[in-house]
Amino acid sequence: MSTIGARGGHETSRVHRTGNVFRSVAGGAIRYAKDLYKSLVLILAMPIILAEYFEKETGGAYGIGFGKKTVLLLKTIRNARRIPTLSHFLEHLTLATRIMKVPPSTDGCVVECGCYVGGSTANLSLVCALTGRRLEVFDSFEGLPDASDLANEVLGKRKATYSPGDYRGTLEEVKTNVSRWGDIRVCGFNVGYFDDTLPGFDAECVLAFLDVDLRSSLETCVENLWPLLRDDCYLFTHEAEEIEIAALFFDVEWWRRTFRSGPPGLAGAGSGLGLVPAKGAFISELGFTIKDGGVLHPAR
């Protein structure tokens, strides 16, 4: 009886192992099929998503034609694979499109707040080099701040506490990545937390890209950069799908108190711009607002 029982136990164990292997292989195959499907959808959608990017008028005033834009596209995809980044390469190309559409006669730099380890920075530096603009990068290079009163702010896709130092990329790491994969000659690095570095910054800008995670950090960036942003130019946030973040751009009292104007709104609020295929929709984390000098949104 004991021998028969032992055999039965071995058989049962083998069946369980076989079942686990099968489930593991099947799960891997399903994930691969889903990834392949999403990649195919993305490839098929790219001519539509990048239609404005490839328009003749985009970059034409800078002598940036189809060939240079194709090279920039390929480098952007490469960099997003080579450098860890928290944003998608199509989001980077959306920023590049807006930079190339700013007339050369409009003076101003490009500002990036929050650069992680330099993936988006490298790609922004490439388009800034093509258009002859400076890229001013603001980051503590120490990760998120230690602030207990911010423990319940939006972070990522949840409302929870976080650890100080999350999303840290050192200045040396960022510079190494940008030197290797971008164009560091156009970059300026402003080291420190936003409330220390931004109040002393006074250069006009033609585009601002804010990937800052926290509502309080976003308020600091907007308060200091909005007056410097040229009219008809774009300010992007990389947390557009987060309601607390998006809400700032509709907060009548905050805009009236801070700028004596009405809020400008945010394209992509709640879902992000439709750039990347997801379950049942195209989404992203990117949203934008346009500076119009307060003409269309006067304080009431």
C-alpha positions as CSV (number, residue, x, y, z in Angstrom):
1,M,0.0,0.0,0.0
2,S,2.8,2.4,0.8
3,T,4.5,1.7,-2.5
4,I,1.3,2.3,-4.4
5,G,0.6,5.5,-2.4
6,A,4.1,6.7,-3.2
7,R,3.6,6.1,-6.9
8,G,0.3,7.9,-6.7
9,G,2.0,10.9,-5.0
10,H,4.7,11.0,-7.6
11,E,2.2,10.9,-10.4
12,T,0.1,13.6,-8.9
13,S,3.2,15.8,-8.4
14,R,4.3,15.2,-12.0
15,V,0.8,16.2,-13.3
16,H,1.0,19.3,-11.2
17,R,4.4,20.2,-12.6
18,T,3.3,19.5,-16.1
19,G,0.2,21.7,-15.5
20,N,2.3,24.5,-14.2
21,V,4.7,24.3,-17.1
22,F,1.8,24.4,-19.5
23,R,0.2,27.4,-17.8
24,S,3.6,29.2,-17.8
25,V,4.1,28.5,-21.5
26,A,0.6,29.4,-22.4
27,G,0.8,32.6,-20.3
28,G,4.0,33.6,-22.0
29,A,2.5,32.9,-25.5
30,I,-0.6,35.0,-24.7
31,R,1.6,37.9,-23.4
32,Y,3.8,37.7,-26.5
33,A,0.7,37.7,-28.8
34,K,-0.7,40.7,-27.0
35,D,2.6,42.6,-27.3
36,L,2.9,41.7,-30.9
37,Y,-0.7,42.9,-31.6
38,K,-0.1,46.2,-29.8
39,S,3.2,46.7,-31.8
40,L,1.4,46.0,-35.1
41,V,-1.4,48.4,-34.1
42,L,1.1,51.1,-33.2
43,I,3.0,50.6,-36.5
44,L,-0.2,50.9,-38.5
45,A,-1.3,54.0,-36.5
46,M,2.0,55.9,-36.8
47,P,1.3,57.5,-40.2
48,I,-1.7,59.1,-38.6
49,I,-0.2,59.9,-35.2
50,L,2.9,61.4,-36.9
51,A,1.1,63.1,-39.8
52,E,1.8,66.6,-38.4
53,Y,5.4,65.7,-37.6
54,F,6.0,64.9,-41.3
55,E,4.2,67.9,-42.7
56,K,6.4,70.0,-44.9
57,E,5.7,73.1,-42.8
58,T,6.9,71.4,-39.6
59,G,10.6,72.3,-39.4
60,G,10.6,73.8,-42.9
61,A,11.7,77.2,-41.6
62,Y,14.7,75.5,-40.0
63,G,15.7,73.5,-43.1
64,I,14.5,70.3,-41.5
65,G,13.1,68.2,-44.3
66,F,11.8,64.6,-44.6
67,G,15.2,63.1,-44.4
68,K,16.3,64.8,-41.2
69,K,12.9,64.1,-39.6
70,T,13.3,60.4,-40.4
71,V,16.7,60.3,-38.8
72,L,15.3,62.1,-35.8
73,L,12.5,59.6,-35.6
74,L,14.9,56.6,-35.7
75,K,17.2,58.2,-33.1
76,T,14.2,58.9,-30.8
77,I,13.1,55.3,-31.0
78,R,16.6,54.0,-30.4
79,N,17.1,56.3,-27.4
80,A,13.8,55.2,-25.8
81,R,15.2,51.6,-26.0
82,R,18.7,52.4,-24.9
83,I,17.9,54.8,-22.0
84,P,15.4,54.0,-19.2
85,T,12.6,56.5,-19.7
86,L,9.2,57.1,-18.1
87,S,7.7,58.5,-21.2
88,H,7.0,57.0,-24.7
89,F,8.9,57.9,-27.8
90,L,5.7,59.1,-29.5
91,E,5.3,61.6,-26.6
92,H,8.8,62.8,-27.4
93,L,8.0,63.2,-31.0
94,T,4.9,65.1,-30.1
95,L,7.1,67.6,-28.2
96,A,9.5,67.7,-31.2
97,T,6.7,68.6,-33.5
98,R,5.7,71.6,-31.4
99,I,9.3,72.8,-31.1
100,M,9.8,72.6,-34.9
101,K,6.6,74.5,-35.5
102,V,7.7,77.5,-33.4
103,P,8.9,80.2,-35.9
104,P,12.7,80.9,-35.8
105,S,11.9,84.6,-35.2
106,T,10.3,83.6,-31.8
107,D,13.2,83.7,-29.3
108,G,13.2,81.3,-26.4
109,C,14.6,78.1,-24.9
110,V,13.0,74.7,-24.2
111,V,12.5,73.8,-20.6
112,E,12.3,70.3,-19.1
113,C,11.4,69.8,-15.4
114,G,12.0,66.3,-14.2
115,C,14.4,64.2,-16.4
116,Y,14.9,60.9,-14.5
117,V,18.0,59.4,-16.1
118,G,17.9,61.5,-19.3
119,G,15.9,59.5,-21.9
120,S,13.5,62.4,-22.7
121,T,16.4,64.9,-22.3
122,A,18.5,63.2,-24.9
123,N,15.6,63.2,-27.4
124,L,14.7,66.8,-26.7
125,S,18.4,67.8,-27.1
126,L,18.4,66.4,-30.6
127,V,15.5,68.5,-31.8
128,C,16.8,71.6,-29.9
129,A,20.1,71.2,-31.8
130,L,18.2,71.0,-35.1
131,T,16.3,74.2,-34.3
132,G,19.2,76.1,-32.6
133,R,17.6,76.3,-29.2
134,R,18.9,75.8,-25.7
135,L,17.4,73.0,-23.5
136,E,17.3,74.0,-19.9
137,V,16.9,71.0,-17.6
138,F,15.6,71.3,-14.0
139,D,15.9,68.4,-11.6
140,S,17.2,67.8,-8.1
141,F,19.0,64.7,-9.3
142,E,18.1,63.3,-5.9
143,G,14.7,61.8,-6.7
144,L,11.4,62.9,-5.1
145,P,11.6,65.2,-2.0
146,D,11.2,64.2,1.6
147,A,7.9,66.0,2.5
148,S,5.5,64.2,4.9
149,D,2.7,66.7,4.1
150,L,2.7,65.4,0.5
151,A,2.2,61.8,1.4
152,N,-1.3,61.6,-0.1
153,E,-0.5,63.4,-3.4
154,V,-0.9,61.7,-6.7
155,L,2.1,59.6,-7.7
156,G,2.0,57.3,-10.8
157,K,-1.4,55.6,-11.1
158,R,-2.2,55.6,-7.4
159,K,-2.9,57.9,-4.5
160,A,-0.4,56.8,-1.8
161,T,2.7,57.5,0.1
162,Y,6.1,57.3,-1.6
163,S,9.7,57.0,-0.6
164,P,12.0,60.0,-0.8
165,G,14.5,59.5,-3.6
166,D,12.1,57.6,-5.9
167,Y,12.9,58.2,-9.6
168,R,16.4,59.3,-8.9
169,G,18.9,59.8,-11.7
170,T,22.3,61.3,-10.8
171,L,23.6,64.3,-12.7
172,E,26.5,62.3,-13.9
173,E,24.2,59.5,-15.2
174,V,22.0,62.0,-17.1
175,K,25.0,63.8,-18.6
176,T,26.5,60.5,-19.7
177,N,23.3,59.4,-21.4
178,V,22.8,62.7,-23.1
179,S,26.4,62.9,-24.3
180,R,26.2,59.4,-25.8
181,W,22.8,59.5,-27.3
182,G,21.8,63.2,-27.6
183,D,23.5,66.6,-28.0
184,I,24.8,67.8,-24.6
185,R,26.1,71.0,-26.2
186,V,22.7,72.6,-26.2
187,C,21.9,71.6,-22.6
188,G,22.0,73.6,-19.4
189,F,21.5,71.7,-16.1
190,N,19.8,73.5,-13.2
191,V,20.4,71.4,-10.1
192,G,18.1,71.6,-7.1
193,Y,14.5,71.3,-6.1
194,F,12.1,73.4,-8.2
195,D,11.2,75.9,-5.5
196,D,14.9,76.7,-5.1
197,T,15.9,76.9,-8.8
198,L,12.9,78.1,-10.8
199,P,12.3,81.5,-9.0
200,G,15.7,82.7,-10.2
201,F,15.2,81.6,-13.8
202,D,14.2,84.4,-16.2
203,A,14.8,83.1,-19.7
204,E,11.8,83.2,-22.1
205,C,10.8,79.7,-23.3
206,V,8.9,78.4,-26.3
207,L,8.0,75.0,-24.8
208,A,7.9,73.5,-21.3
209,F,7.7,69.8,-20.5
210,L,6.8,69.0,-16.9
211,D,7.2,65.5,-15.7
212,V,7.1,66.2,-12.0
213,D,4.6,63.7,-10.4
214,L,3.4,65.9,-7.5
215,R,0.7,68.5,-7.6
216,S,2.8,70.9,-5.4
217,S,5.8,70.5,-7.8
218,L,3.5,71.2,-10.8
219,E,2.2,74.4,-9.1
220,T,5.8,75.6,-8.5
221,C,6.7,74.9,-12.2
222,V,3.6,76.6,-13.7
223,E,3.8,79.6,-11.3
224,N,7.4,80.3,-12.4
225,L,7.4,79.2,-16.1
226,W,4.0,80.4,-17.3
227,P,5.0,84.1,-17.3
228,L,8.1,83.1,-19.3
229,L,6.3,81.1,-21.9
230,R,5.9,82.9,-25.1
231,D,2.3,83.5,-26.4
232,D,0.9,80.7,-28.6
233,C,3.5,78.3,-27.2
234,Y,2.8,75.0,-25.4
235,L,3.2,73.8,-21.9
236,F,3.1,70.0,-21.6
237,T,2.5,67.9,-18.5
238,H,3.2,64.1,-18.3
239,E,0.6,63.4,-15.7
240,A,-2.5,64.5,-17.7
241,E,-4.4,61.3,-16.9
242,E,-4.2,62.1,-13.2
243,I,-7.3,64.1,-12.2
244,E,-5.5,66.0,-9.4
245,I,-2.8,67.1,-11.8
246,A,-5.2,67.9,-14.7
247,A,-7.5,69.8,-12.3
248,L,-4.9,72.6,-11.8
249,F,-5.5,73.7,-15.4
250,F,-9.2,74.2,-14.6
251,D,-8.8,75.7,-11.1
252,V,-10.4,79.1,-11.4
253,E,-9.3,80.3,-8.0
254,W,-5.7,79.2,-8.3
255,W,-5.3,81.0,-11.7
256,R,-7.1,84.1,-10.5
257,R,-4.9,84.2,-7.4
258,T,-1.7,83.5,-9.1
259,F,-2.0,85.2,-12.5
260,R,-5.2,87.3,-12.3
261,S,-6.5,85.3,-15.3
262,G,-8.8,82.4,-15.9
263,P,-7.5,78.8,-16.3
264,P,-6.4,77.8,-19.8
265,G,-7.7,74.2,-19.6
266,L,-5.8,71.0,-20.6
267,A,-6.0,69.0,-23.8
268,G,-5.8,65.3,-22.8
269,A,-7.2,65.8,-19.3
270,G,-8.1,62.5,-17.7
271,S,-6.8,60.2,-20.5
272,G,-3.8,61.9,-22.1
273,L,-3.5,62.5,-25.8
274,G,-4.4,59.5,-28.0
275,L,-0.9,58.3,-29.0
276,V,-0.3,54.8,-27.6
277,P,-2.7,51.8,-28.2
278,A,-4.2,50.4,-25.0
279,K,-7.2,48.3,-24.1
280,G,-10.1,49.8,-26.2
281,A,-8.5,53.2,-26.8
282,F,-5.4,55.2,-27.7
283,I,-4.0,56.9,-24.6
284,S,-0.9,58.5,-23.2
285,E,0.3,60.4,-20.1
286,L,0.8,63.6,-22.1
287,G,-1.4,66.6,-22.1
288,F,-0.9,70.3,-23.1
289,T,-2.2,73.8,-22.7
290,I,-1.4,76.8,-24.8
291,K,-0.3,80.2,-23.6
292,D,-2.5,83.0,-25.0
293,G,-1.6,85.8,-22.8
294,G,-4.9,85.5,-20.9
295,V,-6.8,87.1,-23.8
296,L,-9.3,84.2,-24.1
297,H,-9.5,83.5,-20.4
298,P,-9.7,86.7,-18.5
299,A,-10.3,86.8,-14.8
300,R,-13.8,87.3,-13.8
